[in-house]
Amino acid sequence: MSLYGIMRTGVSGMNAQADRLSTVAENVANVNTTGYKSSSCEFSSLLLTTCPAGYQSGSVMSTIRTMVGTQGGLANTSSLTDLAVSGDGFFVVADEDGAPYLTRAGNFVANGDGVLVNAAGFELLGYRLNPDQPDVTVNGYTNLGNIDLEDLALAASPSRTGAFIANLPADADNVSASDLPSGNTAGSTFTAKSSLLTYDNLGGEVKLDLYYSKMADETWELSVYDSALAAGGGGFPYSSGPLATQILNFNPANGDLASGEPGTIDIPIPDGATFSLDISGLSQLSTDYVVISANADGNPPSGAELVEISRDGLIYASYDNGTRVPVFRIPLAHVTSPDMLSPLAGNVYMTTSESGDVEIGFPQTGGLGDLISNALEQSTVDLAGELTVMIDAQRSYTANSKVFQTGSELMDVLVNLKR
C-alpha cells in the first residue's frame, strides 16, 4: 500500500465532491432561470493495476450531466411573445454574429429594431411567409431569419389563392349566347354577380367582378373582369375583355360540379401574380343565388399588429383593413440525444457528435411538441433535492479530507521512525 496513493485518492475524492457542489451551486443560482435544465455530477471509479506486493488505491472521476431532455413546468404570462415548448424540440436562436444555437428559453420581447430576442440577447429565428409555406432544409438552418415585427406594417403580399362557394339557381332563365358577359358588349346580361377583393404585387387593391350566366340546363359560364375597367356607370362594356372565362357543367342528379370539371380557375391579376380561385364548392340547386363563403389571401401595406401565435408556430398579424394573415412561422429543432448537447452561456446549447445532428421541423409535426404562447418553461431545478445533495456532498468532502489527513499523519510516523 502506498501512503502517497492514499493521499492522492483522498484529493481525488475531494475534487469530485467539489465538482458535485459546483453543480449544486449552479442549479440553485438558476432555480428561477427560464428554460434552465438542471445538471448533476456523476462519479466513476478509476482503479490502478494491483500487484501481489500490495493494493494500490485508485481515484474517482466526475462527469457533469445536464438533463436537457427533461420537461419543465409551464407558467402562464401576460406577454404574447413569451413562448414555451410543450414536448420535444428547441427554439433556434442566433447570437449577434448570426451563429445558430438551440434553447428552451422562450422569454422573447421585441428590441428597439422590432426583432424578437430573449433575456440573454439571442434572436429568435423563423421563416418569413410570402405568402407560401417556406422552403425548409431539414438538416440545416438555410432560409431562417430573425423575426422582425417592425416590418409587419409595411409588408404586402399578392393574392395567389382563394375560394368561392355559392349556389347557382337551377330554375333561372337562360342567357342568350349573344348577350353573355364574355362578349363584353353593352347589352351583356347575366344571372348572378359577386365581387372579390384581391391584392397585386405592391399591395394595391384589385376588385374582381365575377359574372355567372346560365347558358342551358346544368351549364353555366363564369366570366371574371377587373372592376377598375368597368364602364363609367359601372358594368358593361369594360375597357378590356375578361381576365378569365370558364364553362361550368353540373351533375343533374345532385347539383354538384360534374365529374372531370376543373375545380379551380386561374385569374391573372393586373400587376400581380396569377390568382387561383377554388370553385369546387359551387352547386346548382333550385333556390336563390346564395354566396356561402368567399375568401382570398394577400394583404395591403397597411398598419398591422401582432395578434396571435398558434400552437403550430404560425405568427398572425391583423391589418387595418381587417385582414388577418400569417406572416412568420417558428420552427423547432430536434436532436437524437438532447442530454448530450453542449451547454453554453446564455442558456443555449450546441450540437456535438454525441448529441447527433440537428433536424428542423414545425411544432405538432414529426413528433415535435406544441408551441405555447403566453407561457414560459420553468427551471427543472428541485431546490429541496439540491439542498439535500449539498449536505451529502459536504459530508463526503469532509470524509475525504479525513482520509488525506490520516495519510499525512501516517507519513509523519514513517518519517519519524528514523529519529
Disulfide bonds with the S-S distance in Angstrom:
none
